[in-house]
Amino acid sequence: MSDKRKQQFNGMRPPIPVEYQSKYSRGKDPIQAMHERRRARRPMGPPPGGGFRGGPGGPMGMPAEKAKDFKGTLKRVLKYLKPYWWGIALIAVLSICSSLFTVISPRVQGNAITIIEQGVSSKAGINYTALYRTLLIMGSIYILTTLFSFLQQFIVATISQKLVFSLRRDIEAKLAKLPLKYYDSHTHGEILSRITNDVDTVSSTLQMSVTQIVSSAITIVGVLFMMLRISPLLTLIALLITPLYLLVVYVIAPKSQRYFIAQQTALGDLNSHVEEMFTGHKIVKAFNREKDSIEEFEQINQMYYTFSRRANFISGMIMPIMHFLGNLGYVAMCIVGGIFVSRRTISLGDMQAFMQYVRLFNQPITQTSNIANVIQSTIASAERVFDILNAEEEVPEAANPRDIANPEGAVRFENIRFGYSEDKILMQDLSIDVKPGQTVAIVGPTGAGKTTLVNLLMRFYDVMDGRITIDGVDIREMTRGGLRSIFGMVLQDTWLFNGTIRDNISYGKTDATDEEIVQAAVAACADHFIRTLPDGYNTVINEEASNISQGQKQLLTIARAFLADPSILILDEATSSVDTRTEVLIQNALAKLKKGRTSFVIAHRLSTIRNADIILVMNNGSIIEKGTHEELLNRKGFYYELYNSQFMNGAESQAV
């Protein structure tokens, strides 16, 4: 926690009851305990969906986040709005008309009351002709005001949603062009938050602020003009109250914002704790930690309750105080206005109109004070969206890309130099020559560079120096889509989407027939378990893929690779999640699949790669040994030690 943040929370640390104190909070203030607990676990940001939506400050009451480059981002937002300039101009015209009619309506009402008052006080009676004419004008004004407001909101909603459509379309196109390193350096939650929450914030606050800016300005000027026409003295009294309104907002709002920030932090902690306990409830029960979990939840919940109560109490004071000040102003104006009416200095209708103008005058002032925070938050959200659009894209495709019509699978790494950053080079002068149809196993300790080798081959990352060729063609001369269509991948981390088993298997070949899908499942030893499911191949896999086992998910990904029928296979611990018997069956099936194809196999269990044509032993980004299984064992080097470390107590170790 920074010194600035500590100072921000000085004097607002609520005590925690002893029964709610955990090992993180005993003898400590709650803010310190909160951050120690967050460091002890994993850092958590605002909860999904943007966190708490209450209190003064920003949109929906959140403390406004400030943009780093307000002017630059604003210009870019306006650039997105440029195609809709006609709509914005029409909104401005409608807003002006609506505001002018709103300003005029109290005066017309006042005229109606004056006609009635004069008719009652005189012997001639009420002039109904003049009264009906005034009421007709008043009704016309209300109808036109409603119509203008309707058209205004319709156009604003249309423009704001078109803006959202354009932003999301550009983001989606951008995400497809971003290199893998961008996703490695940004969490999925952060990217998702920018696509959903930030874009929605830009849309909703833009929709609210565009109309308010124009209408508030016109209303303030128009109402002030009408008030001065009725009574300069009463106008002066009304204006004396206005600084008190602003003083209340600028004195109380910052105090409540401090508590809202603390509340948001506590809410993030609460969500984090609930998420962890829910996803790991089996482990919690297995180690009998239910009591500790409940105690920690009670402590966080108590902190959240305390901060929420204080934040809402302080922010809730604003409106009562403003109503109190407004009532004082009304009393003062009623006394002075009553004297004026009794002396016939001002008519009763004008006095009634003036009281309405006072209410109309205060409302846009309050709105205007919030618009600054709303716009600030909007630009901050837009800035986060533009951060994605400004991100460095993948290296552009070749101007005249080459294609390999019938890939044979000859792969060469020539003097490769690569690192995830210039100051941290992982591979230096790495060369590999793989003949068509060979099975290449890549082994080594964690962090040796095995997966990096595959990432370079698939062009998820581009090499810094050297080149990689397939059948003599530099992969940088091919389109990424054309290159990756050559490969089939089965990874240790299975990925299935929310859909039927049939759709998941055919993901790499969408035009596959039912017969081809079944054949692929049979080859992957998945057909039997699929047919035991209630709906067979039409069984829908849920979003978390939790309605089938991890091993079954692995079988489906292998079936997907069978169906795709690629020229080059990449297997990254493809049988790590299946039982021993199924592994034997899959190994036999993979042997058939690999026949006639170049295969790269990343393996940790060395027993699965004995029959590989070449075994590359990697360490620290370099190939330190190369050969067959028997050749590497006879050398008694790094591979020999790695192999025996897995079979130290087994019969194979004795055989060696």
C-alpha positions as CSV (number, residue, x, y, z in Angstrom):
1,M,0.0,0.0,0.0
2,S,1.5,3.3,-1.0
3,D,2.1,6.2,1.4
4,K,-0.4,8.3,-0.4
5,R,-3.0,5.5,-0.1
6,K,-2.3,5.2,3.6
7,Q,-2.7,8.9,4.1
8,Q,-6.0,8.7,2.2
9,F,-7.4,6.2,4.7
10,N,-6.1,8.0,7.9
11,G,-8.8,8.6,10.4
12,M,-11.4,6.2,8.9
13,R,-10.4,2.8,10.1
14,P,-13.3,1.1,11.9
15,P,-12.7,-1.4,14.7
16,I,-13.4,-5.1,14.0
17,P,-15.1,-7.1,16.7
18,V,-12.9,-9.7,18.4
19,E,-15.1,-12.6,17.2
20,Y,-14.5,-11.5,13.6
21,Q,-10.7,-11.2,13.9
22,S,-8.5,-13.7,12.1
23,K,-4.8,-14.2,12.0
24,Y,-4.5,-11.3,9.5
25,S,-6.4,-8.8,11.6
26,R,-5.6,-9.4,15.3
27,G,-4.0,-6.3,16.7
28,K,-4.1,-4.5,13.3
29,D,-6.3,-1.9,11.7
30,P,-8.7,-3.2,9.0
31,I,-7.1,-1.5,6.0
32,Q,-3.7,-2.9,6.9
33,A,-5.2,-6.3,7.5
34,M,-7.1,-6.2,4.2
35,H,-3.9,-5.5,2.2
36,E,-1.8,-8.1,4.1
37,R,-4.5,-10.7,3.4
38,R,-4.5,-9.7,-0.3
39,R,-0.7,-10.0,-0.5
40,A,-1.0,-13.4,1.3
41,R,-3.3,-14.7,-1.4
42,R,-3.4,-13.3,-4.9
43,P,-3.9,-9.7,-5.9
44,M,-7.5,-8.9,-6.8
45,G,-8.8,-5.9,-8.6
46,P,-12.4,-4.6,-8.7
47,P,-15.0,-7.4,-8.8
48,P,-16.4,-8.6,-12.2
49,G,-18.9,-6.2,-13.7
50,G,-17.0,-3.1,-12.6
51,G,-17.4,-3.3,-8.8
52,F,-19.6,-1.3,-6.5
53,R,-22.1,1.1,-8.1
54,G,-23.0,3.5,-5.4
55,G,-22.2,6.8,-3.9
56,P,-21.3,10.1,-5.5
57,G,-18.5,10.8,-7.9
58,G,-18.6,9.0,-11.3
59,P,-21.2,7.2,-13.3
60,M,-23.8,5.5,-11.2
61,G,-22.0,7.0,-8.2
62,M,-18.6,5.5,-8.5
63,P,-15.5,7.6,-7.8
64,A,-14.5,8.9,-11.2
65,E,-11.3,7.4,-12.7
66,K,-9.2,10.1,-14.3
67,A,-7.8,9.7,-17.8
68,K,-4.0,10.0,-18.5
69,D,-4.4,11.8,-21.8
70,F,-7.8,13.5,-21.6
71,K,-7.5,15.7,-24.7
72,G,-6.0,13.0,-27.0
73,T,-8.6,10.4,-26.0
74,L,-11.4,12.9,-26.3
75,K,-10.3,13.8,-29.8
76,R,-10.3,10.1,-30.7
77,V,-13.8,9.6,-29.3
78,L,-15.0,12.6,-31.3
79,K,-13.4,11.0,-34.4
80,Y,-15.6,7.9,-33.8
81,L,-18.6,10.2,-33.5
82,K,-17.7,12.2,-36.7
83,P,-19.8,10.0,-39.1
84,Y,-22.9,10.9,-36.9
85,W,-22.3,14.7,-36.8
86,W,-25.8,15.2,-38.3
87,G,-27.4,13.3,-35.5
88,I,-25.4,15.2,-32.9
89,A,-26.4,18.5,-34.5
90,L,-30.1,17.4,-34.5
91,I,-29.8,16.3,-30.8
92,A,-28.4,19.8,-30.0
93,V,-31.3,21.5,-31.8
94,L,-33.9,19.2,-30.2
95,S,-32.3,19.7,-26.8
96,I,-32.3,23.5,-27.2
97,C,-36.0,23.5,-28.2
98,S,-36.9,21.1,-25.4
99,S,-35.0,23.3,-22.9
100,L,-36.6,26.5,-24.2
101,F,-40.1,25.1,-23.9
102,T,-39.2,23.8,-20.4
103,V,-38.2,27.4,-19.5
104,I,-41.3,28.9,-21.0
105,S,-43.8,26.6,-19.4
106,P,-43.7,28.0,-15.8
107,R,-44.4,31.5,-17.2
108,V,-47.4,30.2,-19.1
109,Q,-48.6,28.5,-16.0
110,G,-48.1,31.7,-14.1
111,N,-50.2,33.5,-16.7
112,A,-53.0,31.0,-16.2
113,I,-53.0,31.5,-12.5
114,T,-52.9,35.3,-12.9
115,I,-56.0,35.2,-15.1
116,I,-57.8,33.1,-12.5
117,E,-56.6,35.4,-9.7
118,Q,-57.7,38.6,-11.5
119,G,-61.0,37.1,-12.4
120,V,-61.7,36.1,-8.8
121,S,-60.7,39.5,-7.4
122,S,-62.7,41.5,-10.0
123,K,-66.4,41.7,-10.6
124,A,-66.0,40.9,-14.3
125,G,-65.2,37.3,-13.5
126,I,-62.7,34.9,-15.0
127,N,-61.8,35.5,-18.7
128,Y,-62.3,31.9,-19.9
129,T,-61.4,32.7,-23.4
130,A,-58.0,33.9,-22.3
131,L,-57.7,31.0,-19.9
132,Y,-58.5,28.3,-22.5
133,R,-56.0,29.9,-24.9
134,T,-53.4,29.8,-22.2
135,L,-54.2,26.2,-21.3
136,L,-54.0,25.3,-25.0
137,I,-50.6,26.9,-25.3
138,M,-49.5,25.1,-22.1
139,G,-50.7,21.7,-23.5
140,S,-49.0,22.3,-26.8
141,I,-45.7,23.1,-25.0
142,Y,-45.9,19.9,-22.9
143,I,-46.7,17.8,-26.0
144,L,-43.8,19.4,-28.0
145,T,-41.4,19.0,-25.1
146,T,-42.3,15.3,-24.8
147,L,-41.9,14.8,-28.5
148,F,-38.6,16.5,-28.6
149,S,-37.3,14.5,-25.6
150,F,-38.5,11.3,-27.3
151,L,-36.7,12.1,-30.6
152,Q,-33.7,13.2,-28.7
153,Q,-33.4,10.0,-26.7
154,F,-34.1,7.9,-29.8
155,I,-31.3,9.5,-31.7
156,V,-28.8,9.5,-28.8
157,A,-29.5,5.8,-28.2
158,T,-29.0,5.0,-31.9
159,I,-25.7,6.9,-32.1
160,S,-24.3,5.5,-28.8
161,Q,-25.1,1.9,-29.8
162,K,-23.6,2.5,-33.2
163,L,-20.5,3.8,-31.5
164,V,-20.4,0.6,-29.3
165,F,-20.9,-1.5,-32.4
166,S,-17.9,0.3,-34.1
167,L,-15.7,0.0,-31.1
168,R,-16.4,-3.7,-30.5
169,R,-16.0,-4.5,-34.2
170,D,-12.6,-2.7,-34.2
171,I,-11.6,-4.4,-31.0
172,E,-12.5,-7.9,-32.3
173,A,-10.6,-7.2,-35.5
174,K,-7.6,-6.0,-33.4
175,L,-7.6,-9.0,-31.1
176,A,-7.2,-11.3,-34.1
177,K,-4.1,-9.3,-35.1
178,L,-2.4,-9.1,-31.7
179,P,0.5,-11.4,-31.1
180,L,0.5,-14.1,-28.4
181,K,2.8,-12.1,-26.2
182,Y,-0.1,-9.5,-25.7
183,Y,-2.3,-12.2,-24.2
184,D,0.6,-13.5,-22.1
185,S,1.1,-10.1,-20.6
186,H,-2.6,-9.3,-20.0
187,T,-5.1,-11.3,-18.0
188,H,-8.2,-12.6,-19.7
189,G,-10.3,-10.8,-17.1
190,E,-8.7,-7.5,-17.9
191,I,-9.2,-7.9,-21.7
192,L,-12.8,-9.0,-21.2
193,S,-13.4,-6.1,-18.8
194,R,-12.2,-3.6,-21.4
195,I,-14.4,-5.1,-24.2
196,T,-17.5,-5.3,-22.1
197,N,-17.5,-2.9,-19.1
198,D,-15.4,-0.1,-20.5
199,V,-17.2,0.0,-23.9
200,D,-20.6,-0.1,-22.1
201,T,-19.4,2.8,-19.8
202,V,-18.5,4.9,-22.9
203,S,-21.9,4.2,-24.4
204,S,-24.1,4.7,-21.3
205,T,-22.3,7.8,-20.0
206,L,-22.1,9.3,-23.5
207,Q,-25.8,8.8,-23.9
208,M,-26.5,10.5,-20.6
209,S,-24.0,13.4,-20.8
210,V,-24.5,14.6,-24.4
211,T,-28.1,15.6,-23.8
212,Q,-27.4,16.9,-20.3
213,I,-24.6,19.2,-21.3
214,V,-26.7,21.1,-23.9
215,S,-30.0,21.0,-21.9
216,S,-28.3,22.1,-18.6
217,A,-26.6,25.0,-20.2
218,I,-29.7,26.2,-22.0
219,T,-31.9,25.7,-18.9
220,I,-29.5,27.6,-16.6
221,V,-29.3,30.6,-19.0
222,G,-33.0,30.6,-19.9
223,V,-34.2,30.2,-16.3
224,L,-31.9,32.9,-15.0
225,F,-33.2,35.2,-17.7
226,M,-36.8,34.5,-16.8
227,M,-36.1,34.9,-13.1
228,L,-34.5,38.3,-13.7
229,R,-37.5,39.4,-15.7
230,I,-39.9,38.5,-12.9
231,S,-37.9,39.9,-10.0
232,P,-34.2,40.8,-9.7
233,L,-34.4,40.9,-5.9
234,L,-35.9,37.4,-5.6
235,T,-33.3,36.2,-8.2
236,L,-30.5,37.6,-5.9
237,I,-31.9,35.7,-3.0
238,A,-32.0,32.4,-5.0
239,L,-28.4,32.9,-6.2
240,L,-27.2,33.4,-2.6
241,I,-28.3,29.8,-1.9
242,T,-26.4,28.4,-4.9
243,P,-22.9,28.6,-3.5
244,L,-24.1,26.7,-0.4
245,Y,-25.2,23.9,-2.7
246,L,-21.9,23.7,-4.4
247,L,-20.1,23.9,-1.0
248,V,-22.0,20.9,0.3
249,V,-21.1,18.8,-2.8
250,Y,-17.4,19.7,-2.7
251,V,-17.0,19.3,1.0
252,I,-19.0,16.1,1.7
253,A,-18.5,14.2,-1.6
254,P,-14.7,13.7,-1.3
255,K,-15.1,12.4,2.3
256,S,-17.6,9.8,1.1
257,Q,-15.4,8.9,-1.9
258,R,-12.6,7.7,0.4
259,Y,-15.0,5.3,2.0
260,F,-16.3,4.1,-1.3
261,I,-12.8,3.3,-2.4
262,A,-12.2,1.3,0.8
263,Q,-15.6,-0.3,0.3
264,Q,-14.7,-1.3,-3.3
265,T,-11.4,-2.8,-2.1
266,A,-13.2,-4.8,0.6
267,L,-15.8,-5.9,-2.0
268,G,-13.0,-7.2,-4.3
269,D,-11.5,-9.1,-1.3
270,L,-14.9,-10.5,-0.5
271,N,-15.5,-11.7,-4.0
272,S,-12.0,-13.1,-4.1
273,H,-12.5,-15.1,-0.9
274,V,-15.9,-16.5,-2.0
275,E,-14.5,-17.5,-5.4
276,E,-11.6,-19.3,-3.9
277,M,-13.6,-21.1,-1.3
278,F,-16.2,-22.1,-3.9
279,T,-13.8,-23.4,-6.4
280,G,-11.7,-25.1,-3.8
281,H,-14.4,-26.3,-1.4
282,K,-13.3,-29.9,-1.6
283,I,-9.8,-29.0,-0.5
284,V,-11.2,-26.8,2.3
285,K,-13.2,-29.7,3.6
286,A,-10.4,-32.2,3.1
287,F,-8.1,-30.1,5.4
288,N,-10.9,-29.2,7.9
289,R,-10.5,-25.5,7.2
290,E,-14.2,-24.6,7.2
291,K,-13.9,-22.7,10.5
292,D,-11.0,-20.6,9.3
293,S,-12.8,-19.9,6.0
294,I,-15.9,-18.7,7.9
295,E,-13.8,-16.6,10.3
296,E,-12.1,-14.9,7.4
297,F,-15.3,-14.3,5.5
298,E,-16.9,-12.8,8.7
299,Q,-13.9,-10.4,9.0
300,I,-14.0,-9.2,5.4
301,N,-17.8,-9.0,5.5
302,Q,-17.6,-6.9,8.7
303,M,-15.1,-4.5,7.0
304,Y,-17.3,-4.3,3.9
305,Y,-20.4,-3.6,6.1
306,T,-18.6,-0.9,8.1
307,F,-17.2,0.9,5.0
308,S,-20.5,0.6,3.1
309,R,-22.4,2.0,6.1
310,R,-20.1,5.0,6.5
311,A,-19.9,5.7,2.7
312,N,-23.6,5.6,2.2
313,F,-24.3,7.6,5.3
314,I,-22.0,10.4,4.4
315,S,-23.1,10.5,0.7
316,G,-26.7,10.2,1.9
317,M,-26.3,13.4,3.9
318,I,-25.9,15.5,0.7
319,M,-29.5,15.5,-0.4
320,P,-31.1,16.2,3.0
321,I,-28.7,19.1,3.5
322,M,-29.4,20.4,0.1
323,H,-33.1,20.1,0.7
324,F,-32.7,21.9,4.0
325,L,-30.8,24.7,2.3
326,G,-33.5,24.8,-0.5
327,N,-36.2,25.0,2.1
328,L,-34.5,27.9,3.7
329,G,-34.3,29.6,0.3
330,Y,-38.0,28.9,-0.3
331,V,-38.9,30.3,3.1
332,A,-36.9,33.5,2.3
333,M,-38.4,33.8,-1.1
334,C,-41.9,33.1,0.1
335,I,-41.7,35.8,2.8
336,V,-40.3,38.4,0.3
337,G,-42.5,37.2,-2.5
338,G,-45.6,37.3,-0.2
339,I,-44.8,40.9,0.7
340,F,-44.5,41.7,-3.1
341,V,-47.8,40.0,-3.9
342,S,-49.6,41.8,-1.1
343,R,-48.3,45.1,-2.3
344,R,-49.2,44.2,-5.9
345,T,-45.5,44.6,-6.9
346,I,-45.6,41.1,-8.4
347,S,-48.6,39.0,-9.4
348,L,-49.5,35.6,-7.8
349,G,-48.9,33.8,-11.1
350,D,-45.5,35.3,-11.5
351,M,-44.6,34.3,-8.0
352,Q,-45.7,30.7,-8.6
353,A,-43.7,30.7,-11.9
354,F,-40.7,32.1,-10.0
355,M,-40.8,29.2,-7.5
356,Q,-40.8,26.7,-10.3
357,Y,-37.9,28.5,-11.9
358,V,-35.9,28.2,-8.7
359,R,-36.5,24.4,-8.7
360,L,-35.5,24.3,-12.4
361,F,-32.4,26.4,-11.7
362,N,-31.0,24.1,-9.0
363,Q,-31.5,20.8,-10.9
364,P,-29.1,21.6,-13.8
365,I,-26.5,22.9,-11.4
366,T,-26.5,19.6,-9.6
367,Q,-26.4,17.8,-12.9
368,T,-23.5,20.0,-14.2
369,S,-21.4,19.2,-11.1
370,N,-21.8,15.5,-11.9
371,I,-21.2,15.8,-15.7
372,A,-17.5,16.6,-15.2
373,N,-17.0,13.3,-13.3
374,V,-19.2,11.4,-15.8
375,I,-17.1,12.7,-18.8
376,Q,-13.9,12.0,-16.9
377,S,-14.9,8.4,-16.3
378,T,-16.1,8.0,-19.9
379,I,-12.7,9.2,-21.3
380,A,-10.9,7.0,-18.8
381,S,-12.9,4.0,-20.0
382,A,-12.3,5.0,-23.6
383,E,-8.6,5.3,-23.0
384,R,-8.5,1.7,-21.7
385,V,-10.3,0.6,-24.9
386,F,-7.9,2.5,-27.1
387,D,-5.0,0.9,-25.2
388,I,-6.0,-2.3,-27.0
389,L,-6.5,-0.6,-30.3
390,N,-3.0,1.0,-29.9
391,A,-1.3,-2.3,-29.0
392,E,1.5,-3.5,-31.4
393,E,0.1,-6.0,-33.9
394,E,1.7,-9.1,-35.3
395,V,4.3,-8.7,-38.1
396,P,2.3,-8.0,-41.3
397,E,1.7,-10.9,-43.7
398,A,4.0,-11.2,-46.7
399,A,2.9,-9.1,-49.7
400,N,3.0,-12.1,-52.0
401,P,2.5,-15.1,-49.7
402,R,3.6,-18.5,-50.7
403,D,1.5,-21.7,-50.3
404,I,2.5,-25.3,-49.9
405,A,0.0,-27.4,-51.9
406,N,1.0,-30.8,-50.7
407,P,3.2,-30.5,-47.5
408,E,5.7,-33.3,-47.0
409,G,6.7,-32.1,-43.5
410,A,10.4,-31.3,-43.8
411,V,11.1,-28.8,-41.0
412,R,14.3,-26.8,-40.5
413,F,15.3,-24.4,-37.7
414,E,18.3,-22.4,-39.0
415,N,20.5,-20.4,-36.5
416,I,17.5,-19.3,-34.5
417,R,17.9,-16.5,-32.0
418,F,14.9,-15.7,-29.8
419,G,13.9,-14.3,-26.5
420,Y,10.6,-13.0,-25.0
421,S,12.5,-9.6,-24.6
422,E,15.8,-8.3,-26.0
423,D,17.4,-8.4,-22.6
424,K,16.4,-12.0,-21.9
425,I,17.5,-14.2,-24.9
426,L,16.3,-17.8,-24.5
427,M,17.6,-19.4,-27.7
428,Q,20.9,-18.6,-29.4
429,D,22.0,-20.1,-32.7
430,L,19.6,-23.1,-32.5
431,S,19.5,-25.4,-35.5
432,I,17.3,-28.5,-36.1
433,D,16.8,-30.5,-39.3
434,V,13.7,-32.8,-39.3
435,K,13.1,-35.1,-42.3
436,P,9.5,-35.7,-43.6
437,G,7.7,-38.4,-41.6
438,Q,10.0,-38.3,-38.6
439,T,8.8,-38.3,-35.0
440,V,10.7,-35.7,-33.0
441,A,10.5,-35.9,-29.2
442,I,11.4,-32.8,-27.2
443,V,12.3,-33.3,-23.6
444,G,13.9,-31.3,-20.8
445,P,13.2,-29.7,-17.5
446,T,10.5,-27.0,-16.9
447,G,11.4,-23.8,-18.6
448,A,13.9,-25.4,-21.0
449,G,12.2,-24.0,-24.1
450,K,10.1,-26.9,-25.3
451,T,6.8,-25.1,-25.7
452,T,8.7,-22.0,-27.1
453,L,10.0,-24.2,-29.9
454,V,6.4,-25.1,-30.9
455,N,5.3,-21.5,-30.5
456,L,8.0,-20.4,-33.0
457,L,7.0,-23.2,-35.4
458,M,3.4,-22.1,-35.4
459,R,4.4,-18.4,-35.6
460,F,2.7,-17.5,-32.4
461,Y,6.0,-15.7,-31.9
462,D,8.5,-14.6,-34.6
463,V,12.2,-15.3,-34.4
464,M,14.6,-12.5,-33.9
465,D,17.3,-13.9,-36.2
466,G,17.5,-17.0,-38.4
467,R,14.6,-18.7,-40.1
468,I,12.2,-21.7,-39.9
469,T,11.3,-23.5,-43.1
470,I,8.7,-26.1,-44.1
471,D,9.6,-28.0,-47.3
472,G,12.1,-25.2,-48.0
473,V,9.6,-22.4,-47.6
474,D,10.3,-19.7,-45.0
475,I,7.2,-19.7,-42.7
476,R,7.3,-15.9,-42.7
477,E,6.5,-16.0,-46.5
478,M,3.3,-17.9,-45.8
479,T,0.0,-16.5,-44.4
480,R,-0.5,-17.5,-40.8
481,G,-3.7,-19.2,-41.6
482,G,-2.1,-21.2,-44.4
483,L,0.8,-22.2,-42.1
484,R,-1.4,-23.3,-39.2
485,S,-3.7,-25.3,-41.4
486,I,-0.8,-27.6,-41.9
487,F,-0.6,-28.4,-38.2
488,G,-2.8,-30.4,-35.8
489,M,-2.3,-29.9,-32.1
490,V,-3.2,-31.8,-29.0
491,L,-2.2,-29.9,-25.8
492,Q,-1.9,-30.9,-22.2
493,D,-4.5,-28.1,-21.3
494,T,-7.6,-29.3,-23.0
495,W,-10.0,-26.7,-24.5
496,L,-13.6,-27.5,-25.3
497,F,-16.3,-25.0,-26.0
498,N,-20.0,-24.9,-24.9
499,G,-21.6,-27.1,-27.6
500,T,-22.2,-30.7,-28.5
501,I,-19.5,-33.3,-28.5
502,R,-20.1,-33.6,-32.3
503,D,-19.4,-29.9,-32.8
504,N,-16.3,-30.1,-30.6
505,I,-14.8,-33.0,-32.5
506,S,-15.5,-31.3,-35.9
507,Y,-14.0,-28.0,-34.8
508,G,-11.0,-28.4,-37.1
509,K,-13.2,-29.7,-40.0
510,T,-16.6,-28.2,-39.9
511,D,-17.8,-30.0,-43.1
512,A,-17.1,-33.5,-41.6
513,T,-19.8,-36.1,-42.0
514,D,-21.2,-38.0,-39.1
515,E,-19.4,-41.1,-40.2
516,E,-16.0,-39.3,-40.2
517,I,-16.7,-37.9,-36.7
518,V,-17.5,-41.4,-35.4
519,Q,-14.4,-42.9,-37.0
520,A,-12.2,-40.2,-35.4
521,A,-13.8,-40.9,-32.0
522,V,-13.2,-44.6,-32.5
523,A,-9.6,-44.0,-33.4
524,A,-9.1,-41.9,-30.3
525,C,-10.8,-44.5,-28.0
526,A,-13.6,-42.0,-27.3
527,D,-16.5,-43.6,-29.0
528,H,-17.3,-46.0,-26.1
529,F,-17.7,-43.3,-23.4
530,I,-19.6,-41.0,-25.8
531,R,-22.2,-43.7,-26.5
532,T,-22.7,-44.2,-22.7
533,L,-23.8,-40.5,-22.3
534,P,-27.5,-39.8,-22.3
535,D,-27.5,-38.0,-25.7
536,G,-24.4,-39.6,-27.2
537,Y,-22.7,-37.3,-29.7
538,N,-25.4,-34.7,-29.2
539,T,-24.5,-34.3,-25.5
540,V,-23.9,-30.6,-24.8
541,I,-20.7,-29.8,-23.0
542,N,-21.3,-27.1,-20.4
543,E,-19.3,-23.9,-20.2
544,E,-16.8,-25.3,-17.7
545,A,-16.8,-28.7,-19.4
546,S,-17.4,-30.1,-16.0
547,N,-20.0,-32.7,-17.1
548,I,-17.2,-35.0,-18.4
549,S,-13.9,-36.0,-16.8
550,Q,-10.5,-34.6,-17.6
551,G,-9.4,-37.7,-19.3
552,Q,-12.6,-37.7,-21.5
553,K,-11.9,-34.1,-22.5
554,Q,-8.4,-35.2,-23.5
555,L,-9.8,-38.0,-25.7
556,L,-12.1,-35.6,-27.5
557,T,-9.2,-33.3,-28.3
558,I,-7.3,-36.2,-29.7
559,A,-10.4,-37.2,-31.8
560,R,-10.4,-33.6,-33.1
561,A,-6.8,-34.0,-34.2
562,F,-7.6,-37.3,-35.9
563,L,-10.5,-35.7,-37.9
564,A,-8.4,-32.7,-39.0
565,D,-6.0,-35.1,-40.7
566,P,-3.0,-32.6,-40.5
567,S,0.3,-32.9,-42.3
568,I,2.4,-32.1,-39.1
569,L,1.3,-33.1,-35.6
570,I,2.2,-31.4,-32.4
571,L,1.5,-33.4,-29.2
572,D,2.1,-31.7,-25.9
573,E,1.7,-34.4,-23.2
574,A,-1.3,-35.6,-25.2
575,T,-2.0,-38.5,-22.9
576,S,-1.2,-36.9,-19.5
577,S,-4.8,-37.0,-18.3
578,V,-5.8,-40.5,-19.2
579,D,-5.4,-43.8,-17.3
580,T,-2.6,-46.3,-18.1
581,R,-4.8,-48.7,-20.1
582,T,-6.3,-45.9,-22.2
583,E,-2.9,-44.4,-22.7
584,V,-1.7,-47.6,-24.3
585,L,-4.7,-47.6,-26.6
586,I,-4.1,-43.9,-27.5
587,Q,-0.4,-44.5,-28.1
588,N,-1.3,-47.2,-30.6
589,A,-3.8,-44.9,-32.2
590,L,-1.3,-42.0,-32.3
591,A,1.2,-44.3,-33.9
592,K,-1.2,-44.9,-36.8
593,L,-2.0,-41.2,-36.9
594,K,1.7,-40.3,-37.0
595,K,2.4,-42.7,-39.8
596,G,3.6,-40.7,-42.8
597,R,3.4,-37.4,-40.9
598,T,6.1,-35.3,-39.2
599,S,5.4,-35.2,-35.5
600,F,6.7,-33.1,-32.7
601,V,6.1,-34.6,-29.3
602,I,6.7,-32.7,-26.1
603,A,6.9,-35.3,-23.3
604,H,7.6,-35.4,-19.6
605,R,7.0,-39.1,-19.2
606,L,10.0,-40.4,-21.1
607,S,8.5,-43.9,-21.4
608,T,6.1,-42.6,-24.1
609,I,8.9,-41.5,-26.5
610,R,11.2,-44.5,-26.7
611,N,10.2,-45.1,-30.4
612,A,10.8,-41.5,-31.5
613,D,13.2,-41.1,-34.5
614,I,15.0,-38.2,-32.8
615,I,14.9,-37.1,-29.2
616,L,16.0,-33.5,-28.6
617,V,17.1,-32.8,-25.1
618,M,16.7,-29.1,-24.2
619,N,17.9,-27.0,-21.3
620,N,18.0,-23.2,-21.0
621,G,16.8,-22.8,-24.6
622,S,19.5,-24.9,-26.1
623,I,19.6,-28.4,-27.5
624,I,22.3,-30.1,-25.4
625,E,21.8,-33.7,-26.6
626,K,20.3,-35.3,-29.7
627,G,19.7,-38.9,-30.7
628,T,17.6,-42.0,-30.3
629,H,16.5,-43.4,-27.0
630,E,19.2,-46.0,-26.9
631,E,21.9,-43.6,-28.1
632,L,21.2,-41.1,-25.4
633,L,21.1,-43.7,-22.7
634,N,24.4,-45.1,-23.8
635,R,26.0,-41.6,-23.6
636,K,25.0,-41.5,-19.9
637,G,24.6,-37.7,-20.1
638,F,21.7,-35.4,-19.2
639,Y,19.0,-37.6,-20.8
640,Y,20.4,-40.6,-18.9
641,E,20.0,-38.8,-15.6
642,L,16.6,-37.5,-16.5
643,Y,15.4,-40.9,-17.6
644,N,16.7,-42.7,-14.5
645,S,15.2,-40.0,-12.2
646,Q,11.8,-41.2,-13.4
647,F,12.5,-44.9,-13.1
648,M,14.8,-45.0,-10.1
649,N,12.8,-47.7,-8.3
650,G,11.5,-49.5,-11.4
651,A,12.6,-52.5,-13.3
652,E,13.6,-50.3,-16.3
653,S,16.2,-48.6,-14.1
654,Q,17.7,-52.0,-13.3
655,A,17.7,-52.9,-16.9
656,V,19.6,-49.8,-17.8
